[in-house]
């Protein structure tokens, strides 16, 4: 039991040290991708057409129209979040498995102790009954 707890603790410690590195690299790549995407869109931007198109509109309708043009599949940032969530779920499941193993072993030891106590009591009662029978029936 001690080996599994020590090994599980070492694995969890190692994973906790590695966790910040993965999302940081993915976040950096997502930021670079977003910068490149924005710069590409800005190069092909015609300001005169935008002024004509949006001059007669109010702010709410402009916001609705612009939000409809944003495509979530072009943004790699949710992948970083999902990777971090997956790592956290793996860590939590490892911790819970270790705790459940320890609790299970504790329950087994308690049940073994109870059975040994009940067995001792039953043996003692049996010896008393045998002693009484020896007194009654010589």
Secondary structure as UniProt FT lines:
FT   HELIX           2..43
FT   HELIX           47..54
FT   TURN            55..56
FT   HELIX           59..69
FT   HELIX           72..74
FT   HELIX           77..136
//
